[in-house]
Amino acid sequence: MRQLLISIFVLSCSVSLGQQVFKKKQSLLGSPFEITVVASDSILGNQYTDMAIAEVKRIENLISDWIPTSQISKVNQNAGIGPVQVDKEVYDLVERAITISKLTSGAFDISYASMDRIWKFDGSMKEMPTPEAIKKSVEKVGYQNIILNPQNTSIFLKNKGMKLGLGGIGQGYIADKIKALLQIKGCKSGLVNVSGDINTWGTQPDGKSWTVGIVNPMNKNKVFATFPLEDSAVETSGSYEKYVTFNGKRYSHIIDPRTGYPASGIISVSVFAKQTELADALATGIFVLGIDVGLDLINQLNGIGCIIVDDKGNIHVSKNIDIKKYQ
């Protein structure tokens, strides 16, 4: 799972008689994880938070490409060899990921994990890779070579060396699954934050909406907008701490899977949607597509909003977000 640098924080809430807020924080998926639930007592609150953590671990063992026994790892191990039958849950997630790949013209692509890691963002790079090396680094990438068979829910990677990585959609999927699970179990209100993938349901104990504040990464101490989240989600992707600069140009750690070159011009993307999974995948795609193309795509999608901060600190918003209303 990829690690996201979060430019969103959840504003505190008050407590009302009979309802309390219970929070649990852990490092899961290699990233910060926080679950917040509203319950009548600590026994119920702890049950809900424990369910959430168990759900993270369950899904991680299905889709993490870092766990060699996961179903996605088995698909990767059999690239160019043969199809692997997976649970319908995993199959459907990969199918939806391919749909987003088509929507973003390949700017989002779960086969990005096939890329050679020629870019280093730990301070060790002294010069850019050669154009030849960059071109070669993405030779095995291509969602078009992910073959799905709905009859037996199998996945086949056509080319040897191909690899799926669900980091760009998996954390959002997990947030959605936790929300759905806790609602079924009777939790009427809560907020899940999987490394910046945030989904909410219900209200705070005082009846107010859950609220998130968004900061400009160029001025992290100042909130430029505060948004209520009413049974909805938001995801923020950022590159403001992991990047390299060559010849005065800033290159982010988010790589365009189509070209092998890092995305440039954007340092933060926040996407608002009903599902965190969709917000997660679109944020990655928009980062790669760039400001104009990214906003044009979002403006064509019903119920989706977007805020982009460019590398000069300027703020760009989709047509359905009135930023002044939330400042």
C-alpha positions in Angstrom: 0.0 0.0 0.0 1.3 3.4 -0.8 2.0 5.9 1.9 0.1 9.2 1.6 1.1 12.5 3.1 -2.1 13.9 4.5 -3.2 17.5 4.2 -6.6 16.8 5.9 -7.4 16.7 9.6 -10.7 16.0 11.3 -12.0 18.7 13.5 -12.9 17.8 17.0 -16.5 17.1 18.1 -18.5 17.5 21.3 -20.2 14.9 23.4 -23.9 14.6 24.2 -25.5 12.7 27.0 -25.8 9.0 26.3 -23.5 9.1 23.2 -19.8 9.2 23.3 -16.9 9.3 20.8 -14.5 6.4 20.8 -11.2 6.5 18.8 -8.6 4.0 18.1 -5.3 4.6 16.3 -2.9 2.1 14.9 -0.3 1.7 12.2 -1.9 -0.6 9.6 -1.0 -1.2 5.9 2.3 0.6 6.7 0.4 3.8 7.2 -1.6 5.6 10.0 -5.1 4.3 10.6 -7.8 5.8 12.8 -11.3 4.7 13.5 -13.8 7.0 15.3 -17.2 5.7 16.3 -20.1 7.0 18.3 -21.6 4.6 20.8 -23.5 4.6 24.1 -20.8 2.9 26.2 -17.1 1.8 26.0 -18.0 -1.9 25.6 -19.9 -1.2 22.4 -17.3 1.4 21.3 -14.5 -1.0 21.7 -16.4 -3.7 19.8 -16.9 -1.4 16.8 -13.3 -0.3 16.7 -12.0 -3.9 17.1 -14.3 -4.9 14.2 -12.8 -2.2 12.0 -9.2 -3.2 12.7 -10.1 -6.9 12.0 -11.6 -5.9 8.7 -8.5 -4.0 7.7 -6.4 -7.1 8.4 -8.8 -9.4 6.5 -8.7 -7.3 3.4 -5.0 -6.7 3.6 -4.4 -10.5 3.5 -6.5 -10.6 0.3 -5.1 -7.7 -1.7 -1.7 -6.7 -0.4 1.1 -7.3 -2.9 3.6 -7.2 0.1 2.1 -10.4 1.6 3.3 -13.4 -0.5 0.3 -15.5 0.4 -2.4 -12.9 -0.7 -4.5 -13.5 -3.7 -3.1 -10.5 -5.5 0.5 -11.8 -4.8 -0.5 -15.2 -6.3 -1.8 -13.4 -9.4 1.5 -11.6 -9.6 3.5 -14.8 -9.1 1.7 -16.4 -12.1 2.1 -13.5 -14.5 2.7 -14.8 -18.0 2.1 -18.3 -16.7 -1.6 -18.8 -16.1 -4.8 -17.3 -14.6 -5.5 -17.4 -10.9 -8.9 -17.8 -9.4 -9.7 -15.2 -6.7 -12.6 -14.3 -4.4 -15.4 -12.4 -6.1 -14.5 -9.5 -3.8 -11.0 -9.3 -5.2 -12.1 -9.8 -8.7 -14.7 -7.1 -8.5 -12.2 -4.6 -7.1 -9.8 -5.3 -9.9 -12.6 -4.9 -12.4 -13.6 -1.5 -11.0 -9.9 -0.5 -11.0 -9.7 -1.2 -14.7 -12.8 0.9 -15.3 -11.1 3.8 -13.6 -8.0 3.2 -15.8 -10.1 3.5 -18.9 -11.8 6.6 -17.5 -8.4 8.3 -16.8 -6.8 7.1 -20.1 -4.3 5.0 -18.1 -3.2 7.8 -15.7 -4.5 5.5 -13.0 -3.3 1.9 -13.5 -3.0 -0.9 -10.9 -0.3 -2.5 -13.0 2.0 0.4 -12.1 3.6 -2.0 -9.7 5.4 -3.5 -12.8 7.5 -0.4 -13.1 11.2 -0.5 -12.6 12.1 1.7 -9.6 14.5 4.0 -11.3 13.4 7.2 -9.5 14.6 7.7 -6.0 13.1 10.2 -3.6 15.3 9.7 -0.6 17.9 12.3 -1.6 20.2 9.8 -3.3 19.5 10.9 -6.9 22.0 13.2 -8.4 20.8 13.2 -12.0 17.8 12.2 -14.0 17.5 8.7 -15.5 18.1 8.6 -19.2 15.1 8.8 -21.6 15.9 5.2 -22.6 15.8 4.0 -19.0 12.6 5.8 -18.3 10.9 4.3 -21.4 12.1 0.8 -20.5 10.9 1.2 -16.9 7.2 1.0 -18.0 7.4 -1.7 -20.6 5.5 -4.1 -18.5 2.8 -1.7 -17.4 -0.6 -1.8 -19.1 -4.0 -2.4 -17.7 -5.0 -3.7 -21.1 -3.0 -6.8 -20.4 -5.0 -7.7 -17.3 -7.3 -10.5 -18.4 -10.4 -11.1 -16.4 -12.6 -14.2 -16.7 -16.1 -13.6 -15.0 -17.0 -17.3 -15.4 -14.5 -18.4 -12.7 -13.5 -15.0 -11.3 -9.9 -15.5 -12.4 -7.2 -12.9 -13.2 -4.4 -13.4 -15.6 -1.5 -11.0 -16.3 -0.5 -11.7 -19.9 3.2 -10.7 -19.6 5.8 -12.2 -17.4 7.1 -9.6 -14.9 3.7 -7.8 -14.7 2.6 -7.0 -11.2 -0.6 -5.5 -9.7 -0.5 -3.1 -6.8 -3.7 -1.9 -5.3 -2.2 0.9 -3.2 -4.0 3.5 -5.3 -7.4 2.1 -4.6 -7.2 -0.4 -1.9 -7.1 2.0 1.1 -10.2 3.7 -0.1 -11.9 0.3 -0.6 -11.0 -0.7 2.9 -12.5 2.6 4.3 -15.7 1.8 2.4 -15.8 -1.8 3.7 -15.3 -0.7 7.3 -18.2 1.8 7.0 -20.5 -0.8 5.5 -19.6 -3.4 8.1 -20.1 -1.1 11.1 -23.4 0.1 9.8 -24.6 -3.5 9.4 -23.5 -4.1 13.0 -25.6 -1.2 14.3 -23.0 1.6 14.5 -25.1 4.7 13.5 -22.2 7.2 13.3 -18.5 7.1 12.7 -15.5 8.2 10.7 -12.7 6.0 9.3 -9.4 7.5 8.2 -7.1 5.1 6.3 -4.0 7.3 5.7 -6.0 10.2 4.3 -8.8 8.2 2.8 -11.7 9.4 4.9 -15.3 8.2 4.9 -18.1 9.2 7.3 -21.6 8.2 8.3 -24.1 9.7 10.7 -23.4 12.8 12.7 -21.4 13.8 15.8 -23.0 13.3 19.2 -24.2 17.0 19.2 -26.0 16.4 15.8 -23.5 18.3 13.8 -21.8 16.9 10.6 -18.4 15.4 10.7 -16.0 18.1 9.5 -12.6 18.1 7.8 -10.2 21.0 7.4 -8.0 21.2 4.3 -4.6 22.9 4.5 -2.4 24.3 1.7 0.8 22.2 1.9 2.7 25.4 1.2 1.4 26.8 4.5 0.6 23.8 6.7 -0.3 25.8 9.7 -3.3 27.5 8.0 -6.6 25.9 7.1 -8.0 27.4 3.9 -11.3 25.5 3.8 -13.5 23.5 6.2 -15.9 21.0 4.8 -18.8 19.1 6.3 -18.9 15.4 5.3 -22.4 14.1 5.4 -22.4 10.3 4.7 -19.6 11.0 2.2 -15.8 10.6 1.6 -12.7 12.6 0.8 -9.2 11.6 -0.1 -6.1 13.6 -0.4 -2.9 12.7 -2.2 0.2 14.8 -1.8 3.8 15.0 -3.1 4.9 18.0 -1.1 7.6 16.1 0.9 8.6 13.4 -1.6 10.0 14.9 -4.8 13.2 15.6 -6.6 14.3 18.8 -8.5 16.3 18.8 -11.7 17.1 21.9 -13.8 14.6 23.9 -11.6 11.7 21.5 -12.3 10.0 19.7 -9.5 9.2 16.0 -10.0 6.8 14.3 -7.6 7.0 10.7 -6.3 3.8 9.9 -8.2 4.8 8.4 -11.5 2.8 8.5 -14.7 2.5 4.8 -15.5 2.1 5.6 -19.2 5.4 7.4 -19.6 7.6 6.6 -16.6 8.0 10.3 -15.8 7.0 11.7 -12.5 3.9 13.9 -12.3 4.7 17.6 -12.1 2.8 20.9 -11.5 0.6 19.6 -8.6 1.5 19.1 -4.9 -1.9 18.1 -3.6 -5.2 16.7 -4.8 -8.4 16.3 -2.7 -11.3 14.4 -4.2 -14.8 14.4 -2.6 -17.2 11.5 -3.4 -19.7 9.1 -1.9 -17.2 6.3 -2.0 -13.6 6.5 -0.7 -12.5 3.9 -3.2 -13.5 6.2 -6.1 -12.0 9.3 -4.5 -8.8 7.4 -3.9 -8.4 6.2 -7.5 -9.4 9.5 -9.1 -7.0 11.5 -6.9 -4.1 9.5 -8.2 -5.3 9.8 -11.8 -5.9 13.6 -11.5 -2.4 14.0 -10.1 -1.0 12.4 -13.3 -3.4 14.1 -15.7 -2.6 17.6 -14.5 -4.8 20.5 -13.5 -6.7 21.3 -16.7 -7.4 17.7 -17.9 -8.0 16.6 -14.3 -10.6 19.3 -13.6 -12.2 18.7 -17.0 -12.7 15.0 -16.1 -14.1 15.8 -12.6 -16.5 18.3 -14.0 -18.0 15.6 -16.2 -18.7 13.3 -13.2 -21.9 13.7 -11.2 -21.4 14.0 -7.4 -17.6 14.3 -7.5 -15.7 17.4 -6.4 -12.0 18.2 -6.5 -9.5 20.7 -5.0 -6.0 21.0 -6.5 -3.1 22.9 -5.1 -0.4 23.5 -7.7 3.4 23.8 -7.0 3.1 27.6 -6.7 0.5 27.3 -3.9 -2.4 28.3 -6.1 -5.8 26.6 -5.4 -7.9 25.2 -8.2 -11.4 23.8 -7.7 -14.0 21.9 -9.7 -17.1 23.7 -10.8 -19.4 22.2 -8.1 -17.2 23.5 -5.2 -17.7 27.1 -4.0 -14.5 27.5 -2.0 -15.6 30.8 -0.5 -18.6 29.1 1.1 -16.2 26.9 3.2 -13.5 29.4 4.0 
